[in-house]
Amino acid sequence: MQHSQDFQRKPIDPAVLDALAARFGAQFQTGAAVRAEHGRSEAHFEPALPDAVLFARSTGDVVDCVKLCVAAGVPIVPFGAGTSIEGNALPVRGGISLDLTAMNAIVEARPEDFDCTVQAGARREELNHHLRDMGLFFPIDPGANATLGGMASTRASGTNAVRYGTMRDAVLSLKVVTPEGKVIDTARRARKSAAGYDLTRLYVGSEGTLGIITEITLRLHPIPETISSAVCGFETLKGAVDTVVQSIQIGVPLARVEILDAKQMEAVNRWSKLDYPEVTTLFFEFHGSGSGVAEQIAMVSEIAGANGGGEFRWSNLPEERAKLWKARHEAYYAAVNLRPGAVGWSTDVCVPISRLPECIEQTQADLARASMPATILGHVGDGNFHVIFSIDPNQPEEMAEVEAINARIVRRALDMEGTCTGEHGIGLGKQHWLVEELGEDTVEIMRTIKRALDPRDLFNPGKIFTL
């Protein structure tokens, strides 16, 4: 398991715990099991348990928690579904894990304006179920059934980003509780505004370090007339990547396009009980009118054939599409479980799309020399891909090997003018790469903002950078 940094934990005054218990009753818990649940990560980071967990039910609860904790110098770490994989929600300095999952209301859906307002604990699958009869959907899909507050906090994206963008594009406004215990709205519902600093974008991706998001107003989209999914296997990984790049270059409006290498397809078949050929494979989704989707499929099929692609297996039946994308969304767990008892390490680089074939090809050469199972999958339509390593936690030499491979992958991406994180955030694992990517002067401006808004460093301390 990875040790990120040595964090100092200060014991909490029992009087503060008593005050929180008096204010919140059963919402405030200090039991070992609930603390352990909020102190683990999906990935390779060591557990870091909070001193207590508070289950908030309203923005008012968050305000009262903030005022009590800040006055006593107690750290607060917002917690959603717990699906982040950069240690983003680990309470590394102890304190209170502020669980927002009970704040899961869909406050209002406004189909005539193509937007809605939800509480931070609402989940994307439940939101889309609610919107379905209105003919609308929310397209940002990171795979896990994450909370929308967590998705905003990490600037999540996922499989639909190639067409619909990321949380940066989807969020119109936020309700945020500041470290002073004030409640602010970052914007109105207008589709555009030039009113002062763009505070919405400041908080989107800030990982709970500047404020606690309690409500989000989101941009929605009409459900397409026709949705078709397709699967196509390729002779080579390069042929698959070239197919995606060429399709985008000629203007095909791909809604989703995911790449899974041969090892990942082996893992998916085993985990999801499927029988796809175990070769590099593209998963596509096309949105539009019936004739438009048919034209898109024909164009991409022709490009794929020229790049060594096999026959398209495609369907517009909802149950078949759901089965396909369920398998894709479980690919991380499938890859990690290639070895019983393993832990996962996922890379997250993103490069300009013209450099993507070269970046993946060189990464594939790195993996050919690795001593542990590793798969490639990703959102190739926007230049973002992941390597998922399956690591034996009892073999520290494997962790060191993966760190070295990951360093080569990130360095390669930065040399290609890419980024160390396309969608997972910085969290604990990529802090030194943030400085490499943007430079010390840029990161110091971020620290200046953090010091101005949270001078005592109590909101999710130790994430993104240290002060």
Buried (B, 14 or more C-beta within 10 A) or exposed (E): BBEBEEBEBEEBEEEBBEBBBEBBEEBBBEEEEBBEBBBBBBBBBBEBBBBBBBBBBEBEBBBBBBBBBBEBBBBBBBBBBBBBBBBBBBBBBBBBBBBBBBBBBBEEBBBEBBBBBBBBBBBBEBBBEBBEEBEBBBBBBBBBEBBBBBBBBBBBBBBBBBBBBBBBBBBBBBBBBBBEBEBEEBBEEEEEEEEEEEBBBBBBBBBBBBBBBBBBBBBBBEBBEBBBBBBBBBEBBBBBBBBBBBBBEEEBEBBBBBBBBBBBBBBBBEBBEEEBBBBBBBBBBBBBEEEBBBBBBEBBBEBBBEBBBBEBBBBBEEEEBEBBBEBBBBBBBBBBBBEEEBBBBBBBBBBEBEBBBBBBEEBBEBBEEBEBBBBBBBBBBBBBBBBBBBBBBEEEEBBEBBEEBBEEBBBBBBEBEBBBBBBBBBBBBBBEBBBBBBEEEEBEEBBEEBEEBBEEBBBBBBBBBEE
